[in-house]
Each structure stands twice: as C-alpha cells, then as structure tokens.
C-alpha cells in the first residue's frame, strides 16, 4: 500500500511538473519567465511567484476533489508529498540537464518553502475535511477577501525587479558551457575553418542546440532512431539517415554552416540567412544571435572592430 501510494504520488508530481511548464509557456503574456540563455527582466514578479509556489497547492486540491468524487480516498493520504516530490523532480531535472547554473537558488528555495508549507497546511486543515468541497453560503462570504488579495497582487506585480543577478547567472552559464565545448570540439571545427566569425557562429548554434537537447534527451533520441522515430541526432541536431555521434554531428553541422556562410557572405545580415537555413524558426534565429553576440564580446573581441561584420 505504502509503495503504491508513493508511486502514485510521484506520478502525480511529474504530471504537475509538465503541466506547469505547458501552462507557463502559454502564459507568456502574463509575464511568465521561462528558463532561457539570455536575460529577461521579471516584469511580473507576483505572477511568477504565485504561479510557481501556489500552483502545486491548487493542483493537489483539485486532484483530491477528483479522487473524493471517485471514492479513491486512500490516494489522498499524505498527498501534500506531491509538492515535495515536484520540487525535488524540478531540481533534479535542471541538474541532469546542466541548467543549474541558470537557477536563482534563493528564489527556488522560496518557491519550495512556500509551496510545501502551504500544501501541508491545506492538506491538514482543508483537504482532509470533505466539507471544504461543499461550501456553505456563509463561507462564500469570504470571497470578499479576494478583492483585497487581487489589489495586493496587482500592486506587487507592477514592481519591476533588477535583472543584474540574472545577467550574472546567464554569463556564468555561457562561460561554463563554452569552455567545455571549446576544449572538446575546437579541433574538429578548426580542421574545417580558420574563420573566427564562422567559428563563433558554430559554437553559438552548438550551445543553443545542447540547451534544448541535453545529453539525456539525445541518448533517448538515439534509441528512437533505431526504430525510425528520430531523424536528427547529435549535439548539433543534424538530419541524418545513419547513426552518428556528437563529434560527427559537430563536423556535419559545422560544414552546413560553412557552406551557408559562403552563399551569404556578402549579404548585410548573413547570419540571419545562415541560421534560417539551419532552423527557420524566428525565435531560434533570435536566440542564437543573442548567444553569438555575447560570445563575440567575450571571446572574439577582435571581430567587433572588423568593418561590416554582422554584430
């Protein structure tokens, strides 16, 4: 029974993780901040704090209501643990995918403390009391407080927090991954081109592709490829009909960028055309350009002074 309960709560927490990410991606207009390689100021701090810390509380409440309806009360026992499992899964997920350097640890701790504490409080004082799910007319009078909460929420949400710490985390992350991949793949790339501008663009694509397809995901893709369910492989996500490793992926991806560079070298915004050929998504092009500019300023400063460079 205890093992079954643990497994079910763990599954419910993982569903919460992906559900929150899906909802968050569709809440950009509300100020939702996604983990990204370039800095975005938090223009809606109240929304992000409330969403990330309170969502697990709302989630276990709704799940409990459904379980009560279907007479599965046994699953509700200690359901506040879902908030704990969710927090641990989120941290492990970012750790495994190498994104821990992008996290604001103080904020993450605040999210966890609030969500776990509130989840336990709601479990002990509300969820275990079935009457909560069938409110009386007197209790509905408490809705008056929603106006006060809404006012405070709107006021706090109008505050714009400084992004200096976020900038430092992004810079530290880029420095870390660039150093790693420069040592690992520079020999492969330098054998193909001595053009530092192309080299910088290649590393920009490599870093961004790795961010979106970490090593663990690529390992899963390798297995899907065996059954014909994946078409792109390696750290640079090269389309291929035969199995390739990361080194071959870097070689083929670099050749593709080099060839596109030769086609567009005399155009004003050649990097846009090169990246569009690699991936036509406008967000992809924009974000890789952001990485390119940051690498240019830190590792390829000599190129900044070159006349007519796409910078």
C-alpha positions as MATLAB code, in Angstrom:
seq = 'XXXXXXXXXXXXXXXXXXXXXXXXXXXXXXXXXXXXXXXXXXXXXXXXXXXXXXXXXXXXXXXXXXXXXXXXXXXXXXXXXXXXXXXXXXXXXXXXXXXXXXXXXXXXXXXXXXXXXXXXXXXXXXXXXXXXXXXXXXXXXXXXXXXXXXXXXXXXXXXXXXXXXXXXXXXXXXXXXXXXXXXXXXXXXXXXXXXXXXXXXXXXXXXXXXXXXXXXXXXXXXXXXXXXXXXXXXXXXXXXXXXXXXXXXXXXXXXXXXXXXXXXXXXXXXXXXXXXXXXXXXXXXXXXXXXXXXXXXXXXXXXXXXXXXXX';
ca = [
       0.000    0.000    0.000;
       2.734    2.482    1.002;
       4.776    1.684   -2.111;
       1.725    2.053   -4.346;
       0.915    5.371   -2.696;
       4.482    6.597   -3.202;
       4.461    5.630   -6.891;
       1.090    7.294   -7.496;
       2.132   10.489   -5.707;
       5.384   10.524   -7.693;
       3.465   10.143  -10.975;
       1.053   12.901   -9.936;
       4.025   15.182   -9.154;
       5.659   14.523  -12.540;
       2.361   15.299  -14.280;
       2.300   18.555  -12.293;
       5.815   19.423  -13.484;
       4.977   19.078  -17.176;
       1.538   20.626  -16.739;
       3.024   23.727  -15.086;
       5.575   24.047  -17.901;
       2.853   23.728  -20.540;
       0.604   26.286  -18.867;
       3.569   28.583  -18.270;
       4.536   28.540  -21.943;
       1.003   29.624  -22.778;
       1.101   32.397  -20.187;
       3.938   34.492  -21.614;
       1.517   37.401  -21.986;
       1.023   37.324  -18.208;
       4.738   37.736  -17.588;
       5.730   34.082  -17.133;
       9.530   33.752  -17.097;
      10.986   30.665  -18.777;
      14.492   29.375  -18.257;
      16.476   30.925  -21.069;
      20.024   31.503  -22.243;
      19.573   35.250  -22.405;
      18.366   37.711  -19.804;
      14.726   38.597  -19.418;
      13.626   41.014  -16.730;
      10.898   39.799  -14.419;
       8.101   42.219  -15.270;
       5.504   40.190  -13.362;
       7.151   39.034  -10.121;
       3.840   38.458   -8.360;
       2.551   36.234  -11.152;
       5.724   34.170  -11.287;
       5.971   33.770   -7.514;
       2.286   32.927   -7.084;
       2.245   30.610  -10.091;
       5.320   28.599   -9.150;
       4.650   28.364   -5.419;
       0.848   28.235   -5.242;
       0.138   26.091   -8.322;
       1.114   22.845   -6.510;
      -1.356   23.719   -3.719;
      -4.184   24.307   -6.178;
      -3.219   21.173   -8.075;
      -3.350   18.782   -5.097;
      -6.658   20.354   -4.046;
      -8.203   19.703   -7.467;
      -6.742   16.195   -7.607;
      -8.165   15.484   -4.136;
     -11.612   16.674   -5.234;
     -11.494   14.290   -8.201;
     -10.297   11.411   -6.015;
     -13.074   12.051   -3.488;
     -15.594   12.017   -6.312;
     -14.408    8.609   -7.497;
     -14.195    7.222   -3.931;
     -10.400    6.866   -4.034;
      -9.808    8.457   -0.642;
      -6.789    6.246    0.072;
      -4.716    8.075   -2.543;
      -5.341   11.373   -0.737;
      -3.419   10.205    2.318;
      -0.348   12.496    2.677;
      -0.992   13.998   -0.772;
       0.972   17.087    0.303;
       4.043   14.953   -0.503;
       3.304   15.662   -4.161;
       4.596   19.211   -3.625;
       7.840   17.846   -2.176;
       8.317   15.315   -4.992;
       7.557   18.026   -7.538;
      10.184   20.355   -6.058;
      12.812   17.604   -5.982;
      11.986   16.486   -9.521;
      12.303   20.054  -10.818;
      15.731   20.487   -9.187;
      16.967   17.091  -10.405;
      15.638   17.819  -13.910;
      17.638   21.057  -14.144;
      20.688   19.421  -12.585;
      20.674   16.487  -15.030;
      20.134   18.807  -17.998;
      23.006   21.048  -16.908;
      20.818   24.095  -16.316;
      21.513   24.509  -12.612;
      23.805   27.492  -13.253;
      20.813   29.383  -14.650;
      18.747   28.930  -11.498;
      18.308   31.598   -8.856;
      18.781   29.319   -5.853;
      17.366   31.797   -3.338;
      14.182   32.136   -5.369;
      13.962   28.365   -5.852;
      14.247   27.818   -2.096;
      11.498   30.395   -1.536;
       9.230   28.606   -4.030;
       9.822   25.267   -2.313;
       9.295   26.549    1.227;
       6.046   28.301    0.331;
       4.583   25.527   -1.828;
       5.465   22.699    0.593;
       4.333   24.620    3.698;
       1.052   25.683    2.138;
       0.455   22.215    0.701;
       0.818   20.682    4.157;
      -1.372   23.340    5.744;
      -4.101   22.923    3.117;
      -3.896   19.137    3.422;
      -4.253   19.133    7.216;
      -6.886   21.865    7.501;
      -8.875   21.697    4.284;
      -8.368   18.603    2.129;
      -8.905   16.142    4.989;
     -12.157   17.974    5.733;
     -14.542   16.955    2.960;
     -16.903   19.789    3.845;
     -14.477   22.144    2.105;
     -15.534   20.724   -1.233;
     -19.171   21.565   -0.486;
     -19.008   25.156    0.857;
     -21.900   26.702    2.753;
     -23.367   30.101    1.906;
     -21.589   31.605    4.920;
     -18.200   30.506    3.636;
     -18.871   32.074    0.286;
     -18.881   35.419    2.104;
     -15.116   35.059    2.428;
     -14.916   35.842   -1.272;
     -14.819   39.459   -0.147;
     -11.161   38.930    0.675;
     -10.472   38.104   -2.953;
     -10.827   41.780   -3.767;
      -8.131   42.661   -1.231;
      -5.862   39.876   -2.485;
      -6.416   40.969   -6.076;
      -5.471   44.548   -5.207;
      -2.255   43.479   -3.454;
      -1.411   41.136   -6.314;
      -1.811   43.877   -8.916;
       0.245   46.323   -6.840;
       3.120   43.898   -6.285;
       3.031   42.823   -9.924;
       3.704   46.403  -11.025;
       7.139   46.325   -9.377;
       9.991   45.642  -11.810;
      12.928   43.828  -10.201;
      16.554   44.339  -11.156;
      17.958   41.748  -13.568;
      21.637   42.046  -12.520;
      21.675   38.660  -10.790;
      20.008   37.065  -13.784;
      22.657   38.568  -16.059;
      25.433   37.109  -13.897;
      23.844   33.632  -13.957;
      23.484   33.688  -17.745;
      27.086   34.866  -18.181;
      28.370   32.186  -15.815;
      26.412   29.507  -17.649;
      27.678   30.600  -21.080;
      31.264   30.750  -19.810;
      30.958   27.266  -18.375;
      29.466   25.574  -21.455;
      31.686   27.468  -23.914;
      34.848   26.426  -22.065;
      33.692   22.807  -22.033;
      32.725   22.623  -25.699;
      35.654   24.688  -26.949;
      38.075   22.185  -25.415;
      36.017   19.265  -26.706;
      35.173   20.332  -30.264;
      37.572   23.116  -31.273;
      39.885   20.639  -33.012;
      37.005   19.337  -35.150;
      35.886   22.866  -36.050;
      39.386   24.308  -36.653;
      40.101   21.495  -39.120;
      37.168   22.770  -41.200;
      37.612   26.546  -40.955;
      40.025   29.154  -39.648;
      37.382   31.875  -39.922;
      36.733   33.079  -36.368;
      33.384   34.592  -37.309;
      32.133   31.217  -38.546;
      33.661   29.523  -35.502;
      31.760   31.853  -33.172;
      28.501   31.161  -35.008;
      29.093   27.397  -34.893;
      29.637   27.467  -31.134;
      26.509   29.637  -30.747;
      24.407   27.043  -32.566;
      26.083   24.207  -30.664;
      25.405   25.783  -27.260;
      21.783   26.550  -28.077;
      21.097   23.112  -29.541;
      22.627   21.472  -26.468;
      20.495   23.672  -24.205;
      17.336   22.433  -25.921;
      18.560   18.869  -26.441;
      20.692   17.935  -23.397;
      22.734   14.757  -23.362;
      19.994   12.723  -21.670;
      17.437   13.686  -24.341;
      19.940   12.883  -27.087;
      20.515    9.446  -25.550;
      16.766    8.824  -25.744;
      16.717   10.096  -29.350;
      19.450    7.603  -30.201;
      17.164    4.794  -29.099;
      14.210    6.190  -31.045;
      16.453    6.494  -34.125;
      16.908    2.721  -34.157;
      13.151    2.389  -34.712;
      12.969    5.171  -37.270;
      11.263    7.577  -34.853;
      14.014   10.228  -34.851;
      15.638   11.990  -37.796;
      18.072   14.409  -36.123;
      20.995   13.259  -33.998;
      23.923   14.604  -32.052;
      24.658   17.778  -30.175;
      24.073   19.925  -33.289;
      20.875   18.061  -34.234;
      21.908   17.122  -37.762;
      19.392   15.399  -40.038;
      20.810   12.002  -40.965;
      19.782    8.576  -42.239;
      22.597    6.793  -40.382;
      23.668    6.795  -36.751;
      26.205    9.483  -35.821;
      27.842   10.527  -32.550;
      28.295   14.073  -31.208;
      31.681   14.544  -32.908;
      30.290   13.665  -36.311;
      27.273   15.841  -35.578;
      29.575   18.810  -34.921;
      31.503   18.110  -38.125;
      28.372   17.889  -40.291;
      26.690   20.832  -38.572;
      29.811   22.944  -38.991;
      30.027   22.079  -42.697;
      26.440   23.108  -43.174;
      27.075   26.490  -41.529;
      30.307   26.967  -43.506;
      28.523   26.260  -46.798;
      25.706   28.682  -45.951;
      28.268   31.294  -44.976;
      29.880   31.049  -48.428;
      26.451   31.518  -50.035;
      25.564   34.602  -47.980;
      28.954   36.102  -47.033;
      28.330   39.326  -48.966;
      24.831   39.926  -47.605;
      24.209   42.527  -44.909;
      22.539   40.183  -42.383;
      24.266   36.977  -43.426;
      23.927   35.340  -40.016;
      20.159   35.591  -40.273;
      20.200   33.726  -43.596;
      22.669   31.126  -42.318;
      20.593   30.413  -39.216;
      17.351   30.427  -41.193;
      18.760   27.655  -43.366;
      19.728   25.732  -40.218;
      16.380   26.301  -38.492;
      13.728   28.681  -39.911;
      12.028   29.341  -36.576;
      12.263   33.088  -35.867;
      12.715   32.555  -32.123;
      15.550   30.120  -32.813;
      17.312   32.660  -35.029;
      16.859   35.445  -32.472;
      18.138   33.441  -29.506;
      21.171   32.043  -31.332;
      22.030   35.601  -32.403;
      21.857   36.663  -28.762;
      24.328   33.941  -27.818;
      26.530   34.871  -30.800;
      26.720   38.496  -29.669;
      27.627   37.514  -26.119;
      30.350   35.101  -27.292;
      31.600   37.763  -29.679;
      32.030   40.297  -26.875;
      33.754   37.871  -24.530;
      35.807   35.509  -26.711;
      36.070   37.108  -30.159;
      36.592   40.797  -29.399;
      38.946   41.204  -32.336;
      35.991   40.630  -34.687;
      33.984   43.526  -33.274;
      36.339   46.034  -34.867;
      36.148   44.372  -38.283;
      34.242   46.603  -40.653;
      30.788   45.485  -41.823;
      30.693   42.472  -39.505;
      27.186   41.215  -38.684;
      27.202   42.060  -34.994;
];
